[in-house]
Amino acid sequence: RGLRAILRQDPDVVMVGEIRDLETAQIGVQASLTGHLVMSTLHTNTASGAITRMEDMGVEPFLLSSSLLGVLSQRLVRTLCNTCKEGHTADEHECQLLGVPFESQPTIYRAVGCEECNFNGYRGRTGIHELLVVDETIREMIHNGKGEQSVEKYIRKRSPSIRQDGCSRVLAGKTTLEEVLRVTREEG
């Protein structure tokens, strides 16, 4: 009821705390179709998973394909303490997980712990992200009921996954491989 009341004020942008049910999803989609920019949160593992989640709630694919502009997936990872982080050359298995050739011998870091970080090896958090921009091909895929795997395969050719973004943070010395693996699902 609150969301409908807000829409009667004719805002340009509407923020919905979280889409949890079909009614909220339908109101958000209708608002989008009538010219409002709607932003919300939704619990999924990947950006493409948001499409499946909305369809599972009961949003019709033809409505979703007409109203969705993009999805940003994000996770928080702990950042390494700069005082005590310890570098080492990544082994073959770590290189495989990072998606880099073993021959490149990248230096990655592990959490150690010191007084500065309260002996846990980490200080603060940072986000890792994945952005799905809905183009005509994705719009068509949604409209025609193509599955999440098809959409995922298409977007992987165009932008990095959330795990790949996390791996770039590992290679930059910002976090550990263990942190990225902890908060992302296996790809493949």
C-alpha atoms as a printed R data frame, in Angstrom:
    type eleno elety resid chain resno      x       y       z
1   ATOM     1    CA   ARG     A     1  0.000   0.000   0.000
2   ATOM     2    CA   GLY     A     2  2.873   2.377   0.811
3   ATOM     3    CA   LEU     A     3  4.505   1.833  -2.563
4   ATOM     4    CA   ARG     A     4  1.264   2.634  -4.388
5   ATOM     5    CA   ALA     A     5  0.903   5.842  -2.351
6   ATOM     6    CA   ILE     A     6  4.442   6.891  -3.248
7   ATOM     7    CA   LEU     A     7  3.769   6.294  -6.943
8   ATOM     8    CA   ARG     A     8  0.751   8.632  -6.798
9   ATOM     9    CA   GLN     A     9  3.247  11.434  -6.013
10  ATOM    10    CA   ASP     A    10  4.784  10.813  -9.483
11  ATOM    11    CA   PRO     A    11  8.443  10.530  -8.472
12  ATOM    12    CA   ASP     A    12 11.195  10.191 -11.079
13  ATOM    13    CA   VAL     A    13 13.081   7.587  -9.022
14  ATOM    14    CA   VAL     A    14 11.603   5.003  -6.646
15  ATOM    15    CA   MET     A    15 13.689   3.026  -4.153
16  ATOM    16    CA   VAL     A    16 12.124  -0.219  -2.957
17  ATOM    17    CA   GLY     A    17 13.888  -1.726   0.063
18  ATOM    18    CA   GLU     A    18 13.593  -5.300  -1.131
19  ATOM    19    CA   ILE     A    19 11.420  -7.219  -3.562
20  ATOM    20    CA   ARG     A    20 10.181 -10.214  -1.586
21  ATOM    21    CA   ASP     A    21  6.834 -11.053  -3.124
22  ATOM    22    CA   LEU     A    22  4.862 -10.950  -6.353
23  ATOM    23    CA   GLU     A    23  2.822  -7.875  -5.391
24  ATOM    24    CA   THR     A    24  5.920  -5.750  -4.764
25  ATOM    25    CA   ALA     A    25  7.557  -7.092  -7.930
26  ATOM    26    CA   GLN     A    26  4.482  -6.292 -10.030
27  ATOM    27    CA   ILE     A    27  4.218  -2.758  -8.644
28  ATOM    28    CA   GLY     A    28  7.917  -2.205  -9.360
29  ATOM    29    CA   VAL     A    29  7.588  -3.503 -12.921
30  ATOM    30    CA   GLN     A    30  4.471  -1.397 -13.581
31  ATOM    31    CA   ALA     A    31  6.203   1.695 -12.188
32  ATOM    32    CA   SER     A    32  9.150   1.030 -14.489
33  ATOM    33    CA   LEU     A    33  6.866   0.619 -17.492
34  ATOM    34    CA   THR     A    34  5.232   3.990 -16.750
35  ATOM    35    CA   GLY     A    35  8.507   5.902 -16.808
36  ATOM    36    CA   HIS     A    36  9.814   5.662 -13.247
37  ATOM    37    CA   LEU     A    37 13.360   4.521 -12.515
38  ATOM    38    CA   VAL     A    38 12.927   1.773  -9.914
39  ATOM    39    CA   MET     A    39 15.839   0.533  -7.814
40  ATOM    40    CA   SER     A    40 15.586  -2.320  -5.367
41  ATOM    41    CA   THR     A    41 17.383  -5.207  -3.733
42  ATOM    42    CA   LEU     A    42 16.846  -8.885  -4.363
43  ATOM    43    CA   HIS     A    43 18.647 -11.868  -2.879
44  ATOM    44    CA   THR     A    44 20.356 -13.943  -5.599
45  ATOM    45    CA   ASN     A    45 23.808 -15.434  -6.153
46  ATOM    46    CA   THR     A    46 24.491 -13.765  -9.506
47  ATOM    47    CA   ALA     A    47 23.211 -10.864 -11.566
48  ATOM    48    CA   SER     A    48 21.499 -13.218 -14.023
49  ATOM    49    CA   GLY     A    49 19.893 -14.986 -11.065
50  ATOM    50    CA   ALA     A    50 17.763 -11.877 -10.490
51  ATOM    51    CA   ILE     A    51 15.916 -12.584 -13.738
52  ATOM    52    CA   THR     A    52 15.124 -16.135 -12.651
53  ATOM    53    CA   ARG     A    53 14.113 -14.943  -9.174
54  ATOM    54    CA   MET     A    54 11.641 -12.399 -10.578
55  ATOM    55    CA   GLU     A    55 10.175 -15.013 -12.922
56  ATOM    56    CA   ASP     A    56  9.929 -17.513 -10.041
57  ATOM    57    CA   MET     A    57  7.946 -14.900  -8.097
58  ATOM    58    CA   GLY     A    58  5.465 -14.816 -10.967
59  ATOM    59    CA   VAL     A    59  6.529 -11.776 -13.013
60  ATOM    60    CA   GLU     A    60  5.737 -12.462 -16.656
61  ATOM    61    CA   PRO     A    61  8.837 -12.628 -18.897
62  ATOM    62    CA   PHE     A    62  7.360 -10.154 -21.413
63  ATOM    63    CA   LEU     A    63  6.888  -7.578 -18.626
64  ATOM    64    CA   LEU     A    64 10.325  -8.209 -17.154
65  ATOM    65    CA   SER     A    65 12.029  -7.915 -20.545
66  ATOM    66    CA   SER     A    66 10.335  -4.565 -21.143
67  ATOM    67    CA   SER     A    67 11.115  -3.065 -17.748
68  ATOM    68    CA   LEU     A    68 14.568  -4.278 -16.693
69  ATOM    69    CA   LEU     A    69 17.565  -2.024 -17.448
70  ATOM    70    CA   GLY     A    70 20.287  -3.712 -15.435
71  ATOM    71    CA   VAL     A    71 21.287  -5.717 -12.384
72  ATOM    72    CA   LEU     A    72 24.254  -5.118 -10.109
73  ATOM    73    CA   SER     A    73 25.317  -8.072  -7.997
74  ATOM    74    CA   GLN     A    74 27.628  -7.388  -5.085
75  ATOM    75    CA   ARG     A    75 29.279  -9.117  -2.153
76  ATOM    76    CA   LEU     A    76 31.495  -7.814   0.626
77  ATOM    77    CA   VAL     A    77 34.929  -9.318   1.198
78  ATOM    78    CA   ARG     A    78 37.277  -8.532   4.042
79  ATOM    79    CA   THR     A    79 40.297  -6.425   3.071
80  ATOM    80    CA   LEU     A    80 43.763  -7.476   4.112
81  ATOM    81    CA   CYS     A    81 45.607  -5.594   6.832
82  ATOM    82    CA   ASN     A    82 48.391  -3.685   5.057
83  ATOM    83    CA   THR     A    83 50.591  -3.923   8.134
84  ATOM    84    CA   CYS     A    84 50.831  -7.702   8.344
85  ATOM    85    CA   LYS     A    85 49.681  -9.220   5.028
86  ATOM    86    CA   GLU     A    86 52.193 -11.742   3.775
87  ATOM    87    CA   GLY     A    87 52.917 -12.287   0.094
88  ATOM    88    CA   HIS     A    88 53.687 -15.584  -1.568
89  ATOM    89    CA   THR     A    89 53.889 -16.869  -5.130
90  ATOM    90    CA   ALA     A    90 50.605 -18.480  -6.118
91  ATOM    91    CA   ASP     A    91 50.807 -22.229  -6.621
92  ATOM    92    CA   GLU     A    92 49.376 -24.037  -9.639
93  ATOM    93    CA   HIS     A    93 45.975 -24.662  -8.019
94  ATOM    94    CA   GLU     A    94 45.656 -21.023  -6.906
95  ATOM    95    CA   CYS     A    95 46.575 -19.831 -10.415
96  ATOM    96    CA   GLN     A    96 43.883 -22.098 -11.845
97  ATOM    97    CA   LEU     A    97 41.292 -20.654  -9.445
98  ATOM    98    CA   LEU     A    98 42.437 -17.113 -10.285
99  ATOM    99    CA   GLY     A    99 42.277 -17.790 -14.027
100 ATOM   100    CA   VAL     A   100 45.896 -16.834 -14.673
101 ATOM   101    CA   PRO     A   101 48.725 -18.899 -16.174
102 ATOM   102    CA   PHE     A   102 50.994 -20.574 -13.627
103 ATOM   103    CA   GLU     A   103 53.991 -19.295 -15.578
104 ATOM   104    CA   SER     A   104 53.061 -15.699 -14.680
105 ATOM   105    CA   GLN     A   105 53.934 -16.503 -11.042
106 ATOM   106    CA   PRO     A   106 51.655 -13.883  -9.475
107 ATOM   107    CA   THR     A   107 52.187 -12.765  -5.902
108 ATOM   108    CA   ILE     A   108 49.098 -13.117  -3.751
109 ATOM   109    CA   TYR     A   109 48.694 -12.450  -0.064
110 ATOM   110    CA   ARG     A   110 47.529 -14.297   3.018
111 ATOM   111    CA   ALA     A   111 46.092 -12.900   6.231
112 ATOM   112    CA   VAL     A   112 48.533 -13.125   9.144
113 ATOM   113    CA   GLY     A   113 47.360 -10.975  12.061
114 ATOM   114    CA   CYS     A   114 48.950  -8.256  14.185
115 ATOM   115    CA   GLU     A   115 47.991  -5.694  16.827
116 ATOM   116    CA   GLU     A   116 46.785  -3.261  14.129
117 ATOM   117    CA   CYS     A   117 44.094  -5.687  12.936
118 ATOM   118    CA   ASN     A   118 43.341  -7.328  16.283
119 ATOM   119    CA   PHE     A   119 45.242 -10.443  15.161
120 ATOM   120    CA   ASN     A   120 42.785 -11.505  12.467
121 ATOM   121    CA   GLY     A   121 44.681 -10.343   9.352
122 ATOM   122    CA   TYR     A   122 41.897  -8.164   7.977
123 ATOM   123    CA   ARG     A   123 40.880  -4.512   8.349
124 ATOM   124    CA   GLY     A   124 37.629  -3.365   6.814
125 ATOM   125    CA   ARG     A   125 35.653  -4.608   3.847
126 ATOM   126    CA   THR     A   126 35.342  -3.842   0.174
127 ATOM   127    CA   GLY     A   127 32.804  -4.788  -2.466
128 ATOM   128    CA   ILE     A   128 33.196  -7.106  -5.407
129 ATOM   129    CA   HIS     A   129 30.701  -6.603  -8.210
130 ATOM   130    CA   GLU     A   130 29.110  -7.967 -11.338
131 ATOM   131    CA   LEU     A   131 27.050  -5.788 -13.677
132 ATOM   132    CA   LEU     A   132 24.458  -7.096 -16.104
133 ATOM   133    CA   VAL     A   133 23.380  -4.383 -18.547
134 ATOM   134    CA   VAL     A   134 20.208  -5.470 -20.320
135 ATOM   135    CA   ASP     A   135 20.748  -5.058 -24.061
136 ATOM   136    CA   GLU     A   136 18.422  -6.125 -26.882
137 ATOM   137    CA   THR     A   137 19.812  -9.673 -26.938
138 ATOM   138    CA   ILE     A   138 19.213 -10.183 -23.211
139 ATOM   139    CA   ARG     A   139 15.789  -8.538 -23.513
140 ATOM   140    CA   GLU     A   140 14.939 -11.063 -26.239
141 ATOM   141    CA   MET     A   141 16.303 -13.957 -24.170
142 ATOM   142    CA   ILE     A   142 14.131 -12.963 -21.194
143 ATOM   143    CA   HIS     A   143 11.076 -12.452 -23.404
144 ATOM   144    CA   ASN     A   144 11.532 -15.877 -25.036
145 ATOM   145    CA   GLY     A   145 12.030 -17.658 -21.716
146 ATOM   146    CA   LYS     A   146 15.669 -18.619 -22.203
147 ATOM   147    CA   GLY     A   147 17.079 -19.968 -18.971
148 ATOM   148    CA   GLU     A   148 19.522 -18.403 -16.551
149 ATOM   149    CA   GLN     A   149 22.362 -20.497 -17.973
150 ATOM   150    CA   SER     A   150 21.855 -19.053 -21.469
151 ATOM   151    CA   VAL     A   151 21.835 -15.499 -20.139
152 ATOM   152    CA   GLU     A   152 24.878 -16.241 -17.966
153 ATOM   153    CA   LYS     A   153 26.793 -17.668 -20.942
154 ATOM   154    CA   TYR     A   154 25.969 -14.584 -23.012
155 ATOM   155    CA   ILE     A   155 27.000 -12.038 -20.367
156 ATOM   156    CA   ARG     A   156 30.233 -13.883 -19.525
157 ATOM   157    CA   LYS     A   157 31.423 -13.035 -23.035
158 ATOM   158    CA   ARG     A   158 30.898  -9.338 -22.300
159 ATOM   159    CA   SER     A   159 31.708  -8.676 -18.663
160 ATOM   160    CA   PRO     A   160 33.493 -10.292 -15.723
161 ATOM   161    CA   SER     A   161 31.633 -12.375 -13.174
162 ATOM   162    CA   ILE     A   162 31.564 -11.423  -9.520
163 ATOM   163    CA   ARG     A   163 34.188 -14.107  -8.851
164 ATOM   164    CA   GLN     A   164 36.422 -12.734 -11.617
165 ATOM   165    CA   ASP     A   165 36.129  -9.257 -10.088
166 ATOM   166    CA   GLY     A   166 37.071 -10.774  -6.731
167 ATOM   167    CA   CYS     A   167 40.076 -12.520  -8.285
168 ATOM   168    CA   SER     A   168 41.266  -9.195  -9.676
169 ATOM   169    CA   ARG     A   169 41.158  -7.853  -6.084
170 ATOM   170    CA   VAL     A   170 43.225 -10.862  -4.958
171 ATOM   171    CA   LEU     A   171 45.822 -10.178  -7.661
172 ATOM   172    CA   ALA     A   172 45.884  -6.499  -6.601
173 ATOM   173    CA   GLY     A   173 46.692  -7.551  -3.024
174 ATOM   174    CA   LYS     A   174 43.443  -6.222  -1.543
175 ATOM   175    CA   THR     A   175 41.961  -9.490  -0.259
176 ATOM   176    CA   THR     A   176 42.644 -13.223  -0.137
177 ATOM   177    CA   LEU     A   177 41.592 -15.959  -2.514
178 ATOM   178    CA   GLU     A   178 39.889 -17.682   0.434
179 ATOM   179    CA   GLU     A   179 37.683 -14.613   0.972
180 ATOM   180    CA   VAL     A   180 36.589 -14.529  -2.657
181 ATOM   181    CA   LEU     A   181 35.861 -18.271  -2.699
182 ATOM   182    CA   ARG     A   182 33.906 -17.913   0.558
183 ATOM   183    CA   VAL     A   183 31.450 -15.345  -0.816
184 ATOM   184    CA   THR     A   184 31.051 -16.483  -4.444
185 ATOM   185    CA   ARG     A   185 29.695 -19.640  -5.982
186 ATOM   186    CA   GLU     A   186 31.692 -21.915  -8.241
187 ATOM   187    CA   GLU     A   187 31.486 -21.070 -11.926
188 ATOM   188    CA   GLY     A   188 31.334 -23.473 -14.764
